């Protein structure tokens, strides 16, 4: 018996034609890309990969489609995955798309990676933005392809606030940084985590943002020191982020304590002000002795 279609999928399909894209209302939000060629789409492999008329596969960078592996479901039986693939097929197969490159143009599997746009009258519809606004993908960035990060996050926010699509599913709920034991169960998966930074530490070539006073057990986010621009206004003083409430997204590292390496592919958003949490000398979280800080491992410089 085929899996039962969840109510959110029925509602999303019915509302699809009625939802006006933020890109259409506010002008095209994903700009500054290097223009690429136009192609017809001949097939769809999954919710983020299509086949072009020249036989090349295109990965729609920036919009991470749901997969059965996210929840340990049987391949081909996860409703969120089915919905994303079906929407992309209905949207693109037999249509012409224009490509826009915001960084590296290919991945290690030989696929193109670009932003895609459908010409509609005098304007264009941004495919990634459409998927994100429908709740059929989550926003993400990777090294070498961080273009349009803000509009990607904004498009996702439309669906998240409306609890549309995958955001109505408990499996994709935002996780709490204050519950590291729960986070540990999701190692090697893409997660969105919210919490308050307890303190920041600089260890050799890395910056660590710790979300608890015991760095051995608490959730943390890390980045290479030369990637400090990812911290925005706090790039010059990461320790000033202590007490800030943030949203971190990326792949949870298989470490002793749950962690996301922003340099490997991730982002951090300031989402509000919170009371400061006491930190030790030089911004080290309380309970992290200097001698142990110096022994802490550096970052592995590999991408996703």
C-alpha positions, 0 to 999 in steps of 0.5 A: 500500500503506498504511503498516505499523503499527509495533510500538509502536502495536500494543502501545499499542492492546492495552494501552490498556484495561489502563493505569490513568490516573494521574488515576484513581489519585491523584484528578483532577490538573488542578484549579482550572479554570473549569467549562465546559459539557458537549458531545457529540463528533461528530467528530475532526479530528486527535489534538488537535481534535474537533468538538462537537455545536454545530458548534464545534471544540475544541482540547485545549490542553496535549497536542500531537499528533504530525503528519506535518510533524514529520518531513516525512512525507506527510500522512495517512501518519505512524503516530504521527499516525494512532495519536493520531487513532484513539485520540481517535476511539475515546475520544470520538466519541459521548461527552459531555465536560465542559470546563474552562478554564484561561485564554484560551477561544479561539484565533486560528482560532476554536476553543475551547481547554480541558481535557476530561473524560469522566464515568466513574462517580463520577469523571472521566477527563482526556482530555489526561492520558490521551493523554499517558500513552499516549505519543500527545502531548507536553505544552506550554503557551502564553501565556494557557493555562499551567494544569495545567502540572505535571500535564501534564508528569507525565502525559507523564513516565509515557509517556516513562519507559516509552518508550511511543508516540511516545517509542519513535520516534527522531524524538521523542527528547529533543535535546541542547543541546550539539549546536546544529548538529543542533538548527538542523535542527529550526527552527520545530518543537516540541522537548524539549531537555536540557542544562546552563546555562552562564550567564544574561544580562539584555539590555534587557527579556529574560533569556537562558539560554545553554547554551554559552560562545559565545552566537552559536552555542550553544543558548539559551532566552529569556524576557521579563523580566516572565515571570521567574516561569517560572523558578520558584525562580530567578525572582529570580536567573536567574544562579544557574541557571548549572550547572543541568541542565534540560529546555526545551521549546517551538518552536525559533526561526528564529534564527542559533543555535537558541533557544526563547522561553519567553514565546511558549510553552514551559517549563523543568524543573530535572532535576538538579544539575551542575557549574557552568560559569564565567561572565563578569562580571554573569553574562554567558557568557565570550566575550560582550563588554558592548558586544555584549550591549547590541546583542543583539536583544530578544524579539518579543512575539507568541504561537504 
